[in-house]
Amino acid sequence: MATLESSAVPLHAHHDDLSFIRKYIFATDHKIIGLQFLFATLIFLLIGGVMALMIRWQLGFPGEAMPGVGVINPKFYNALVTMHGTFMIFFAIMPLLVGTFGNFLIPLKIGAPDMAFPRLNMMSFWLFVVSGIVMTASLFVEGGAAGAGWTVYAPLSAVPQYTGVSLGQQLWIISIVFFGGSSLLGSVNYITTVINMRAPGMTLFRMPLSIWGLFVTAIIALLAVPILAAAIIMLLFDQTIGTTFFLPAGGGQPLLWQHLFWFFGHPEVYILILPAMGIVSDIIANGSRKPVFGYHSMVLAIIAIAFLGWIVWGHHMFQSGMNPLLGTSFMISTMAIAIPSAIKVFNWLGTMWRGNLWFHTPMLWAVGFVSLFTVGGLSGIFMASNSVDVFIHDTYFIVAHIHYVLFGGSLFAIFAALYFWFPKMFGRCMNENWGRIHFALTFTFYNLTFFPMHLLGMGGHMRRIYDPTAYEFLQPLQPMNKFITVSAFLLFMAQIPFVINFFWSLFAGEKAELNRWRDNGLEWTVPSPAPHGNFTVTPTVYRGPYEFSSPEVEEDFLPQDVPPDGGRERAPETVGR
Amino acid sequence: MGWLPGAASTYAADLDRIFYVILAVTGLVFIGVEATLIYFLWKYRGREGRKAAYIEGSNKAEIIWTVTPAVFIVGLAVASQSVWSKIKSPANFPTDAIEYRVEARQYAWGITYAGADGVLGTEDDFTRFNEMHVPVGQPVSFELTSADVIHSFFVPAFRIKQDAVPGLIMRVWFEATEVGEFALACAELCGVAHFNMGGKVIVHPQDEFERWVAEQS
């Protein structure tokens, strides 16, 4: 056994005496890189969150000076809207899921000593840092940050006079080019690692769904990100050297931008949700002490969503002026995505059915994910209907939908994952009680913030408007806007217990045992925190990842690496190792 | 029903009907899923000494919850399609409509009327900004375009929204069913004063509309 990695063990053994800089700054260890992504993205998550509060302040109390910030002017507001979306999507959610958990989990969970290309991995992180610095710097340049929305629709984004922003928009583009480079290197690495470096016995259909989600996501990113890169470089040329790809004056076509952007943008949505779905599946099985219901159909649903994700981009463009016939075909393909999504929700319920539920903090977040993703999935059906979309397109209904999917969905999964794998990351546990409080407060204020946005949208409230009171018909909705703003501030404050818990636990949390959640994954067979090189002996995998409550053993879990014959004798020993 | 703004065009009620059908169906699914979830959370809460049932899945269940949503969305797509094609498909545009031309720019709506002769492109055409006067009970249609960036022509009460794209000409139509003033908004981020690009659609009784047009020329 272990022909592939047998040489890797001695090779990695001497890494422990690396200098601080090689170990923690220019690290090649996938776990350290995962943590680097974690700390970097948490900063961006904070920046994005503060921007959200400024947006909400202006909408709740238009034109009034925000304490500590002052009066928000319309140009700055547009920059806030643009940069909130940009930071949250490119610098928080995506790198948290893919950068942090992709890096940390893939080698550990498939039984590999590291990523296939550790130096490429390091480069991926540092390109991300460059990208983040450029994007953050763009907030402070003359003319302000980009203000054409995170979707940077041309011609608004292509001609500086239209927004009054030039350098800010160009830095936005340059930053995203670096981001794309980072993402591509990561994707190549993940795909290669999953295909080539699985431990003996770890067949594809014995991989945890989190790894399936991350694997399929890496394939999507590999194919989608170059399209974005090409499109934004064309946009940069339009801005700077006088090309007219997207400018009708020179024979260009504004709708081309939308096609290119959303041909990337919709697969991007699934980049942001598939790893979350995988992680949640892992945690729900663990918390239910039961195998994932319909494992194979869960895998097929991930693949189906990934495929359908390529043929639905036009639903962002129903009202754009594209041929109405295309509106019909994109409606049908979009609605088809409801099917694999529904399969996933029902299978999560099926997993809990007749389980023996253990409400640890990660499980609470995972259950929260299921309940909120359901809302986001169902609200998606409204806008998938091309005729209903005529009314709700570009309203707060869409804003509610995207936040149910990306916050109630992706971010809840990220919190679940953080609480779940924190012990393996840092060797200490986060406090469960404060975790529960964090969940309860977040869940409550989350819904108070975002659910009423559906009602705003149904009232016709447009998105991205600086001052809703400029429209008489929106004035009756202003009390609701105030309510949402207050809820959003409370939602922000509900994250304080998390921040304190996180840093306190980092240094003073209870020491983590080997297998904190009595899980089956290979990562729980190595010490907490996991050492460089991960496994002293390459594990052999005998079964799938969800053998909870198997009749073969007395315990309610059966790790993947326990041999079938000696399982009864070896299981406790493995646990205590 | 209260949540959507008052409907004041011929196709608004059709669109609202689909909205409420989806709301009813998704509402039921929502209640069903969340109630099941809460019930499971209570019913199967962990207890000492108890072991979960070892169940790996059921092909029958997978088939049921694949086919059921599929049937539902096919029905929904068919229903949506008829309204979509009524609103947007050029083949279904009314032939007896009054013609306008609408050009959006940062930050105003320029509305060109055909004038007394009822024909666009003649000398008595006139343009008014941010006010679109139309008769009640008669279809109006217009060519929509933009002089600079993308805007979106949105009249919530009529349930019509159409992007105005520079370099392209879009066809839009509606028929107002009520006399009164209705908000016209820009729904696509179009620059610093995007929020301040409101206008009005003023629906007159037929004779009053004719008088108004006559007064303008």
HADDOCK unambig.tbl for C-alpha pairs under 7 A between the chains (distance, minus, plus):
assign (segid A and resid 74 and name CA) (segid B and resid 192 and name CA) 5.69 0.50 0.50
assign (segid A and resid 74 and name CA) (segid B and resid 193 and name CA) 6.87 0.50 0.50
assign (segid A and resid 75 and name CA) (segid B and resid 192 and name CA) 5.14 0.50 0.50
assign (segid A and resid 78 and name CA) (segid B and resid 192 and name CA) 6.90 0.50 0.50
assign (segid A and resid 155 and name CA) (segid B and resid 149 and name CA) 5.33 0.50 0.50
assign (segid A and resid 156 and name CA) (segid B and resid 149 and name CA) 5.34 0.50 0.50
assign (segid A and resid 156 and name CA) (segid B and resid 190 and name CA) 6.57 0.50 0.50
assign (segid A and resid 162 and name CA) (segid B and resid 191 and name CA) 6.36 0.50 0.50
assign (segid A and resid 163 and name CA) (segid B and resid 191 and name CA) 5.28 0.50 0.50
assign (segid A and resid 163 and name CA) (segid B and resid 192 and name CA) 6.31 0.50 0.50
assign (segid A and resid 248 and name CA) (segid B and resid 166 and name CA) 6.50 0.50 0.50
assign (segid A and resid 248 and name CA) (segid B and resid 167 and name CA) 5.18 0.50 0.50
assign (segid A and resid 289 and name CA) (segid B and resid 52 and name CA) 6.09 0.50 0.50
assign (segid A and resid 290 and name CA) (segid B and resid 52 and name CA) 6.08 0.50 0.50
assign (segid A and resid 290 and name CA) (segid B and resid 53 and name CA) 6.94 0.50 0.50
assign (segid A and resid 290 and name CA) (segid B and resid 54 and name CA) 6.16 0.50 0.50
assign (segid A and resid 291 and name CA) (segid B and resid 54 and name CA) 6.94 0.50 0.50
assign (segid A and resid 291 and name CA) (segid B and resid 55 and name CA) 6.57 0.50 0.50
assign (segid A and resid 291 and name CA) (segid B and resid 56 and name CA) 5.64 0.50 0.50
assign (segid A and resid 292 and name CA) (segid B and resid 56 and name CA) 6.52 0.50 0.50
assign (segid A and resid 293 and name CA) (segid B and resid 56 and name CA) 5.24 0.50 0.50
assign (segid A and resid 293 and name CA) (segid B and resid 57 and name CA) 4.48 0.50 0.50
assign (segid A and resid 294 and name CA) (segid B and resid 56 and name CA) 6.11 0.50 0.50
assign (segid A and resid 294 and name CA) (segid B and resid 57 and name CA) 4.39 0.50 0.50
assign (segid A and resid 294 and name CA) (segid B and resid 58 and name CA) 6.58 0.50 0.50
assign (segid A and resid 319 and name CA) (segid B and resid 161 and name CA) 6.65 0.50 0.50
assign (segid A and resid 319 and name CA) (segid B and resid 162 and name CA) 5.14 0.50 0.50
assign (segid A and resid 319 and name CA) (segid B and resid 163 and name CA) 5.77 0.50 0.50
assign (segid A and resid 320 and name CA) (segid B and resid 162 and name CA) 6.67 0.50 0.50
assign (segid A and resid 320 and name CA) (segid B and resid 163 and name CA) 5.05 0.50 0.50
assign (segid A and resid 321 and name CA) (segid B and resid 162 and name CA) 6.96 0.50 0.50
assign (segid A and resid 321 and name CA) (segid B and resid 163 and name CA) 6.24 0.50 0.50
assign (segid A and resid 321 and name CA) (segid B and resid 170 and name CA) 6.37 0.50 0.50
assign (segid A and resid 324 and name CA) (segid B and resid 88 and name CA) 6.24 0.50 0.50
assign (segid A and resid 324 and name CA) (segid B and resid 89 and name CA) 5.90 0.50 0.50
assign (segid A and resid 328 and name CA) (segid B and resid 81 and name CA) 6.67 0.50 0.50
assign (segid A and resid 332 and name CA) (segid B and resid 77 and name CA) 6.53 0.50 0.50
assign (segid A and resid 335 and name CA) (segid B and resid 73 and name CA) 6.25 0.50 0.50
assign (segid A and resid 339 and name CA) (segid B and resid 66 and name CA) 5.99 0.50 0.50
assign (segid A and resid 339 and name CA) (segid B and resid 69 and name CA) 5.92 0.50 0.50
assign (segid A and resid 339 and name CA) (segid B and resid 70 and name CA) 6.22 0.50 0.50
assign (segid A and resid 343 and name CA) (segid B and resid 65 and name CA) 6.16 0.50 0.50
assign (segid A and resid 343 and name CA) (segid B and resid 66 and name CA) 6.30 0.50 0.50
assign (segid A and resid 349 and name CA) (segid B and resid 37 and name CA) 6.53 0.50 0.50
assign (segid A and resid 352 and name CA) (segid B and resid 40 and name CA) 6.65 0.50 0.50
assign (segid A and resid 353 and name CA) (segid B and resid 40 and name CA) 6.18 0.50 0.50
assign (segid A and resid 354 and name CA) (segid B and resid 44 and name CA) 5.94 0.50 0.50
assign (segid A and resid 354 and name CA) (segid B and resid 52 and name CA) 6.07 0.50 0.50
assign (segid A and resid 354 and name CA) (segid B and resid 53 and name CA) 5.76 0.50 0.50
assign (segid A and resid 355 and name CA) (segid B and resid 44 and name CA) 5.67 0.50 0.50
assign (segid A and resid 355 and name CA) (segid B and resid 52 and name CA) 4.34 0.50 0.50
assign (segid A and resid 355 and name CA) (segid B and resid 53 and name CA) 6.11 0.50 0.50
assign (segid A and resid 356 and name CA) (segid B and resid 44 and name CA) 5.44 0.50 0.50
assign (segid A and resid 356 and name CA) (segid B and resid 45 and name CA) 5.78 0.50 0.50
assign (segid A and resid 356 and name CA) (segid B and resid 46 and name CA) 4.39 0.50 0.50
assign (segid A and resid 356 and name CA) (segid B and resid 47 and name CA) 6.80 0.50 0.50
assign (segid A and resid 356 and name CA) (segid B and resid 51 and name CA) 6.21 0.50 0.50
assign (segid A and resid 356 and name CA) (segid B and resid 52 and name CA) 4.79 0.50 0.50
assign (segid A and resid 357 and name CA) (segid B and resid 44 and name CA) 5.86 0.50 0.50
assign (segid A and resid 357 and name CA) (segid B and resid 45 and name CA) 4.65 0.50 0.50
assign (segid A and resid 357 and name CA) (segid B and resid 46 and name CA) 4.37 0.50 0.50
assign (segid A and resid 358 and name CA) (segid B and resid 45 and name CA) 6.87 0.50 0.50
assign (segid A and resid 358 and name CA) (segid B and resid 46 and name CA) 5.36 0.50 0.50
assign (segid A and resid 371 and name CA) (segid B and resid 34 and name CA) 6.31 0.50 0.50
assign (segid A and resid 375 and name CA) (segid B and resid 30 and name CA) 6.88 0.50 0.50
assign (segid A and resid 378 and name CA) (segid B and resid 26 and name CA) 5.87 0.50 0.50
assign (segid A and resid 382 and name CA) (segid B and resid 22 and name CA) 6.62 0.50 0.50
assign (segid A and resid 385 and name CA) (segid B and resid 77 and name CA) 6.65 0.50 0.50
assign (segid A and resid 385 and name CA) (segid B and resid 80 and name CA) 5.87 0.50 0.50
assign (segid A and resid 386 and name CA) (segid B and resid 80 and name CA) 6.50 0.50 0.50
assign (segid A and resid 386 and name CA) (segid B and resid 84 and name CA) 6.23 0.50 0.50
assign (segid A and resid 387 and name CA) (segid B and resid 15 and name CA) 6.36 0.50 0.50
assign (segid A and resid 387 and name CA) (segid B and resid 80 and name CA) 5.54 0.50 0.50
assign (segid A and resid 387 and name CA) (segid B and resid 83 and name CA) 5.96 0.50 0.50
assign (segid A and resid 387 and name CA) (segid B and resid 84 and name CA) 4.59 0.50 0.50
assign (segid A and resid 388 and name CA) (segid B and resid 15 and name CA) 5.98 0.50 0.50
assign (segid A and resid 388 and name CA) (segid B and resid 18 and name CA) 6.93 0.50 0.50
assign (segid A and resid 388 and name CA) (segid B and resid 19 and name CA) 5.97 0.50 0.50
assign (segid A and resid 390 and name CA) (segid B and resid 159 and name CA) 6.75 0.50 0.50
assign (segid A and resid 390 and name CA) (segid B and resid 160 and name CA) 6.17 0.50 0.50
assign (segid A and resid 390 and name CA) (segid B and resid 161 and name CA) 5.53 0.50 0.50
assign (segid A and resid 391 and name CA) (segid B and resid 156 and name CA) 6.92 0.50 0.50
assign (segid A and resid 391 and name CA) (segid B and resid 159 and name CA) 5.19 0.50 0.50
assign (segid A and resid 391 and name CA) (segid B and resid 160 and name CA) 6.37 0.50 0.50
assign (segid A and resid 391 and name CA) (segid B and resid 161 and name CA) 6.45 0.50 0.50
assign (segid A and resid 394 and name CA) (segid B and resid 187 and name CA) 6.01 0.50 0.50
assign (segid A and resid 394 and name CA) (segid B and resid 188 and name CA) 6.81 0.50 0.50
assign (segid A and resid 458 and name CA) (segid B and resid 3 and name CA) 6.15 0.50 0.50
assign (segid A and resid 458 and name CA) (segid B and resid 4 and name CA) 5.28 0.50 0.50
assign (segid A and resid 459 and name CA) (segid B and resid 3 and name CA) 6.35 0.50 0.50
assign (segid A and resid 459 and name CA) (segid B and resid 4 and name CA) 5.38 0.50 0.50
assign (segid A and resid 459 and name CA) (segid B and resid 5 and name CA) 5.81 0.50 0.50
assign (segid A and resid 460 and name CA) (segid B and resid 156 and name CA) 5.92 0.50 0.50
assign (segid A and resid 462 and name CA) (segid B and resid 187 and name CA) 5.83 0.50 0.50
assign (segid A and resid 464 and name CA) (segid B and resid 189 and name CA) 6.38 0.50 0.50
assign (segid A and resid 465 and name CA) (segid B and resid 194 and name CA) 6.63 0.50 0.50
assign (segid A and resid 465 and name CA) (segid B and resid 195 and name CA) 4.73 0.50 0.50
assign (segid A and resid 466 and name CA) (segid B and resid 195 and name CA) 5.56 0.50 0.50
assign (segid A and resid 467 and name CA) (segid B and resid 195 and name CA) 6.11 0.50 0.50
assign (segid A and resid 470 and name CA) (segid B and resid 195 and name CA) 6.96 0.50 0.50
assign (segid A and resid 470 and name CA) (segid B and resid 196 and name CA) 6.36 0.50 0.50
assign (segid A and resid 471 and name CA) (segid B and resid 198 and name CA) 6.78 0.50 0.50
assign (segid A and resid 473 and name CA) (segid B and resid 183 and name CA) 6.91 0.50 0.50
assign (segid A and resid 549 and name CA) (segid B and resid 51 and name CA) 6.19 0.50 0.50
assign (segid A and resid 549 and name CA) (segid B and resid 52 and name CA) 5.83 0.50 0.50
assign (segid A and resid 549 and name CA) (segid B and resid 53 and name CA) 6.92 0.50 0.50
assign (segid A and resid 549 and name CA) (segid B and resid 54 and name CA) 5.79 0.50 0.50
assign (segid A and resid 550 and name CA) (segid B and resid 54 and name CA) 5.93 0.50 0.50
assign (segid A and resid 556 and name CA) (segid B and resid 51 and name CA) 6.63 0.50 0.50
